[in-house]
Amino acid sequence: MYLQKNNKNIEFLDPKKALELYELDIFTLGKIADSIRQDYFGKKVFFNSNRHINPTNACADICKFCGFSAHRKNPHSYTMDKGQVLKIARDSIQAGALELHIVGAHNPNLNLEWYLDLFRTLKAEFPEIHIKALTAAEVNFLSQLSGKTYEEVLRLMAENGVDSMPGGGAEIFDEEIRAFICKGKVDSTNWLKIHSLWHSLGKKSNATMLFGHIESREHRIDHLLRLYHTQEKSGGFNAFIPLVYQKENNFLKVENFPSGQEILKTIAISRILLPNIPHIKAYWATLGLNLALVAQEFGADDIDGTIQKEAIQSASGSKSANGILKNELVAQIKDAGFLPVERDSLYNEIRTYT
């Protein structure tokens, strides 16, 4: 039973009170968040066997924080054909992947029907695979490209094999910050609307926040509280993922990168302010595996998965390009004093590694 059944966090719905959490020392804040996390899950750390597939990096947008899309700092544009995607999927599933995480750039040459046909084909060949696909930013782009409403695009996604949505594209909800770092991308209101509409179809999704660039602590608190209120209405977010900004190969030129303590405080505060979102994921692809494991003491209960291949974060400096072997991930979780639990994409437990 999650903490929203208990009123002890209600004071933190006031943005000023929530912001004061950052003033607590790291140990006190960690203790509060860890207490909540252990009430939920004990010492379990969840992970899954997944494969990231990024069909294209050719993008109509130029987000200043992005090192993945093809632009002046990354002149190597690519677009896969469906046969290439299918081969990657086939090889990945043979290697143990239970989830295909399919996101990419906003490529005007890959229209809605291209993606729908891809999802249909994947489901026909691999009916048991879980397809997590298309960020709200991609849904917004494909809606504009096709002339279809959000509702129509989402319904077609569901009908053609998409099982859940990832949380990308949220960045920071403050519109002044968005205008500087990702002008032209879906705005915050529509990001939240798209996820709410997806939840109304009985589907689940994740939510993210990109932090550690030019945003303030106030912006982070605003972002978290907007997610809290959306979840109260729609109830479909499975996990929240605070993504640490990666500083290489992009145009933001951030000089004051957040300290480890600032990152851990933000993860802990996420656990405290989001009692109605079950899971907090310390995404090792942006944190690094060591800090992601430490974050399990600060409110996080999930570390993502094996990934196999990763292109978006690694393009900006993350060491996640080749994923991690399941045996190594299990061993690292055990060595950190936790209980590794392999899950499916909807957090049904598959195997506990005692």
Summary of the structure (lengths in Angstrom):
residues: 354
radius of gyration: 19.0
end to end distance: 24.2
largest distance: 53.1
contacts: 1213
relative contact order: 0.17
helix: 45%
strand: 16%
